[in-house]
Structure formats: C-alpha cells, structure tokens
Amino acid sequence: MMKIPNLLLMVISNNTTLFFIILTIFISIILKKWNTSVRNYNKPFPPGPKSWPIIGCLPQIFLKNKHALINRIHRIMEEMNTEIACIRVGNYHVIPVTSPELACEFLKSQDSVFSSRPICMSANLISNNYIASVFLPIGDQWMKMRRILASHVLSPTTFQWLSCKRDEEADNLLRFVYNNQCISINLRKVTRCYCGNVIRNMIFSKKSSFGSTIEEEEQVDALFTLLEYLHSFGVSDYLPWLSVFDLDGHKAIIKKAYAKATKYIDIEVDKRIQIWKDGNKTLEEDILDVLIMLKDTNGNPLMNVKEIKAQVLVSILIFNY
C-alpha cells in the first residue's frame, strides 16, 4: 500500500493547478497570522501610507527614491496633510515629525523614552559591537562610558588641560596659510588636515604638517567614508533577514574603511599600553594616557583594550564631524 505522503506528492506533481492552490492557501494563512501579530498593539499609530505585507512601505518609500529619502517622506506627509506620520518598514515603524510642538514632546517632555540610540548595522560596525560611546543604546555599557567621558575626557578640567595642544594646531594653521598666501589653497584638504591634526595631538600627542603623508590621507579618507555611511539607510536595518546579502553594499564599504581607519589607531594604542607596562612613562600627557590609566575601585583597568581602541576611533570621528 502506497503511503499517504508519497501519494500526495504524486498528485501534486501531476496537477500544477492543485499545487498552486495549496501554496496560495499556505501563504494566506502565514500572512493572516503575521498581520494579526503586527497589529496587536495597545496604542494606535499615527496616520501613514498603506503598507504591503511583511515588507511594509519599503517599495514606495525607499526603493523608488533612495537618494531623496527625506524629500520623499515630506511629500507623503504633505499629501496626507499631517505633521506626524507612521511609515512601517518590516517590523519597524519610522515616525517623522515636522511640527515644532510635537518635536518638543519627543525631545523634552518624553525624552527619557526616546533618548536611546538607534540599532543599525553601520553604528554596530563602527563602534565595534556597541562598546564605544555616542552610538551606545542605553544600558550598563552606556552608563559606564558616559561616566568616563563626563568625568575624564569632556570635563572642563580636561578641556583646559589640552588647550595648549589646540592652540598649537591653530598656530600651525595660521602659519601654513600665511606662508602659502600667494598660492591657491585647497580649503577642503586644509580643513581636513587641521581637524585631524588637532584630535591627533589631543589623543596621541602626535604632530603632523599640512603636507600629509599618503598613509595619513588614506586614514582621513577612510574616516570620512565612515561618517558618510554612518546611520545611512540600509535595507537590512529594517529587514534583518536580508543582511547576509548586503544588497546596498554598505557593509562591505564600512568594513573596508574601518580596517584602514583603525590600522594606525591600533598600532598607537598597543604601543602606548606597552610603554606604560614597561614603566617608561609616568606622566599623563593626552587623552589616550587618561583612558589607559583609568582604574576601578579595586585598582583594575576600567577600560579594556578593545574599548579604548573603539572609543579613540569614535572620538576622532565625532571631532571630524
């Protein structure tokens, strides 16, 4: 006697119409259950455009106007005559606001609810799996890095302590401009060099001329590439199951730029840590020394090597931004 599953497969293989009917019923059941789970919210959402199952508003909002995303969202809100909208993409809801009053609700009245940073692929890669400040979602690591930065890096005392390094780079900039006043200057390149020199001097006590080497230019280009793709729209941020395909190519670009940007940083951090271990340095001269010598109540290092490297990279990025 033929088994039931084999008989069913034979019938389906001999009847294409029956196969598509069964497939349609199966998909309909899945979509019905998915829509029920998605709509099971306690509070209603703001008005928004009609969305597709599973992918939401991805086709009409993002894929058609990939390079004019903000303008497209504004146009949809104008068509709907609303100052707040809800645009569903996958299981996430993007809520744009154009009203100053409503913006104050997010930024002031309800700031404790909306103060956490967004979770996205670019921030995750750049902050080395969310161990550096600025990109951290609220949690224990965020509290730890916030205390370190507020007390030891961004404090008024540290700001005054490092003022001589900033003044030194400002003098170098003025001297460079004065010596080349009869020559056309690439303002973009000079500005990039100045920003890089200031933060490099504050963190590493390294001084560079405005005639940057090829390695320095490579690192600066990599840093600005990371800034360009930081928090840029990526399909995988809203549909995580597409992350393995890297459809927009952002992951590959960020990884390549990250490797170039951290190559110089990793060497400097490892070298400085070893100098402190060997006892060849006893005086803190820059931010890197401060981060390395931070201790907890038991006398153990407050930051590990990965955290120091990630925080140095993020600090350089924010300063150049």
Secondary structure, DSSP 4 states (H G I P E B T S, - for coil): ---HHHHHHHHHHH-HHHHHHHHHHHHHHHHHHHHHHHT--SSPPPP----BTTTBTIIIIIITTTT-HHHHHHHHHHHHT-SB--EEETTEEE--B--HHHHHIIIIITHHHH-SPPP-HHHHHHTTTTTSSSSPPSSHHHHHHHHHIIIIISSHHHHHHTHHHHHHHHHHHHHHHHHTTTS---HHHHHHHHHHHHHHHHHH-----SS--HHHHHHHHHHHHHHHHTT---HHHH-GGGGGG-TTSHHHHHHHHHHHHHHHHHHHHHHHHHHHHTT---S--SHHHHHHH-B-TTSSBSS-HHHHHHHHHHHHHHHH-
